[in-house]
Amino acid sequence: MGNYKKTNLMDWVTGKIKGFSGKNLIELENGGLKMVKVDSFSSYPTHLHTKKTEFIYVLEGNPTMTIDDKNYNGEKSDFFILPHSIKHSIANPTDSECLLLVGAINNYNK
């Protein structure tokens, strides 16, 4: 795993949704953390996770988070919790990219 990662030397890995790419920072059996870049005018469709809770910290940009049909206009330093089994989506409605820290904690007993 390593105790130090020089993130500026890591490659961005294109995600399965157009406009989303990431750098895995921590990958553990019970969760993880990645840096995610969201291109301008990109959106991740509504979905939910039955076995994990996600959390998102906004490093840069102004993403729109929809959590259980409620919209939140995010800005730098905002923190979002996406509980397991609650539908959510992420969008970047601006002409600037967003940079997010996205983490997950697995809820195996749920």
NURO-298481 format. One record per residue (C-alpha): residue in three letters; residue number from 0; x, y, z; chain. Coordinates in pm, 1 decimal, padded with zeros to 6 digits. Last residue first. Layout:
N
[ALA,NUM,[X,Y,Z],A] ...
//
This chain:
110
[LYS,109,[-02617.4,-00423.2,00622.6],A] [ASN,108,[-02350.5,-00628.6,00800.4],A] [TYR,107,[-02091.0,-00571.8,00531.2],A] [ASN,106,[-02122.0,-00194.4,00550.3],A] [ASN,105,[-01817.4,-00096.3,00344.0],A] [ILE,104,[-01675.2,00249.2,00404.6],A] [ALA,103,[-01619.3,00460.1,00096.9],A] [GLY,102,[-01419.7,00767.0,00005.6],A] [VAL,101,[-01432.6,01030.4,-00262.2],A] [LEU,100,[-01192.9,01325.5,-00249.9],A] [LEU,99,[-01313.6,01567.5,-00515.0],A] [LEU,98,[-01171.4,01791.3,-00787.2],A] [CYS,97,[-01418.0,01976.4,-01004.0],A] [GLU,96,[-01350.2,02095.9,-01358.1],A] [SER,95,[-01451.2,02440.9,-01477.6],A] [ASP,94,[-01732.8,02519.9,-01727.1],A] [THR,93,[-01997.4,02451.5,-01463.4],A] [PRO,92,[-02282.3,02201.4,-01422.6],A] [ASN,91,[-02058.2,01939.9,-01257.7],A] [ALA,90,[-02290.9,01662.6,-01156.2],A] [ILE,89,[-02296.6,01392.3,-00889.8],A] [SER,88,[-02579.1,01149.5,-00818.8],A] [HIS,87,[-02749.9,00987.8,-00520.5],A] [LYS,86,[-02988.7,00712.9,-00418.4],A] [ILE,85,[-02984.8,00610.5,-00053.5],A] [SER,84,[-02912.7,00239.0,00006.9],A] [HIS,83,[-02587.2,00315.1,00190.4],A] [PRO,82,[-02552.7,00671.0,00314.8],A] [LEU,81,[-02400.0,00938.5,00088.5],A] [ILE,80,[-02226.4,01185.5,00320.1],A] [PHE,79,[-02118.1,01518.4,00174.1],A] [PHE,78,[-01842.5,01757.3,00283.8],A] [ASP,77,[-01796.6,02112.3,00157.7],A] [SER,76,[-01439.4,02250.9,00155.8],A] [LYS,75,[-01468.7,02413.0,-00189.4],A] [GLU,74,[-01826.9,02448.1,-00308.7],A] [GLY,73,[-02131.9,02230.3,-00338.2],A] [ASN,72,[-02478.4,02315.0,-00461.8],A] [TYR,71,[-02697.1,02056.0,-00288.5],A] [ASN,70,[-03001.3,01899.6,-00454.3],A] [LYS,69,[-03249.5,01681.2,-00262.2],A] [ASP,68,[-03389.0,01373.6,-00442.5],A] [ASP,67,[-03231.7,01124.4,-00195.8],A] [ILE,66,[-02891.8,01290.6,-00232.1],A] [THR,65,[-02828.7,01503.5,-00538.6],A] [MET,64,[-02486.5,01659.3,-00538.1],A] [THR,63,[-02410.9,01957.1,-00758.8],A] [PRO,62,[-02041.5,02021.2,-00799.1],A] [ASN,61,[-01880.2,02362.7,-00760.5],A] [GLY,60,[-01505.9,02344.4,-00806.3],A] [GLU,59,[-01203.2,02244.8,-00604.5],A] [LEU,58,[-01122.9,02017.0,-00308.4],A] [VAL,57,[-01481.3,01909.4,-00239.5],A] [TYR,56,[-01499.1,01629.2,00017.9],A] [ILE,55,[-01716.6,01330.5,-00067.4],A] [PHE,54,[-01838.6,01043.9,00149.0],A] [GLU,53,[-01966.4,00702.5,00051.8],A] [THR,52,[-02150.2,00446.3,00261.7],A] [LYS,51,[-02122.2,00089.4,00139.8],A] [LYS,50,[-02317.0,-00232.9,00100.2],A] [THR,49,[-02639.8,-00141.8,-00077.8],A] [HIS,48,[-02487.7,00127.3,-00297.1],A] [LEU,47,[-02713.8,00364.4,-00484.8],A] [HIS,46,[-02742.5,00517.3,-00831.4],A] [THR,45,[-02839.4,00838.5,-01008.1],A] [PRO,44,[-02621.2,00910.0,-01307.8],A] [TYR,43,[-02273.4,01063.4,-01288.8],A] [SER,42,[-02269.4,01400.0,-01460.4],A] [SER,41,[-02031.8,01599.3,-01677.0],A] [PHE,40,[-02067.1,01966.1,-01776.7],A] [SER,39,[-01703.5,02041.4,-01691.7],A] [ASP,38,[-01486.9,01739.8,-01621.2],A] [VAL,37,[-01505.2,01569.1,-01282.6],A] [LYS,36,[-01168.1,01473.9,-01134.1],A] [VAL,35,[-01178.6,01218.1,-00854.8],A] [MET,34,[-00919.2,01163.7,-00582.1],A] [LYS,33,[-00968.2,00824.5,-00428.8],A] [LEU,32,[-01029.3,00675.5,-00086.8],A] [GLY,31,[-01104.5,00322.4,00018.3],A] [GLY,30,[-01324.0,00078.8,00201.9],A] [ASN,29,[-01341.6,-00237.7,00412.2],A] [GLU,28,[-01105.2,-00455.2,00206.6],A] [LEU,27,[-00868.0,-00163.6,00160.8],A] [GLU,26,[-00772.7,00053.4,-00135.6],A] [ILE,25,[-00623.1,00391.0,-00047.6],A] [LEU,24,[-00515.8,00670.4,-00283.1],A] [ASN,23,[-00675.1,00555.9,-00605.8],A] [LYS,22,[-00645.3,00832.0,-00867.3],A] [GLY,21,[-00959.9,00910.3,-01059.7],A] [SER,20,[-01138.7,01000.8,-01377.8],A] [PHE,19,[-01494.9,01113.1,-01451.1],A] [GLY,18,[-01601.7,01289.0,-01772.6],A] [LYS,17,[-01752.3,00980.5,-01934.1],A] [ILE,16,[-01869.1,00724.0,-01679.0],A] [LYS,15,[-01669.6,00400.4,-01648.0],A] [GLY,14,[-01376.4,00592.8,-01504.7],A] [THR,13,[-01062.2,00710.0,-01678.5],A] [VAL,12,[-00753.6,00658.9,-01464.3],A] [TRP,11,[-00558.1,00978.3,-01395.6],A] [ASP,10,[-00189.8,00892.6,-01378.8],A] [MET,9,[00005.4,00937.7,-01056.8],A] [LEU,8,[00301.4,01177.4,-01048.5],A] [ASN,7,[00097.7,01465.9,-00899.1],A] [THR,6,[-00028.9,01221.2,-00637.5],A] [LYS,5,[00311.9,01157.0,-00482.4],A] [LYS,4,[00193.6,00879.1,-00255.3],A] [TYR,3,[00336.5,00807.5,00086.8],A] [ASN,2,[00274.4,00529.6,00336.8],A] [GLY,1,[00273.8,00246.5,00088.8],A] [MET,0,[00000.0,00000.0,00000.0],A] 
//
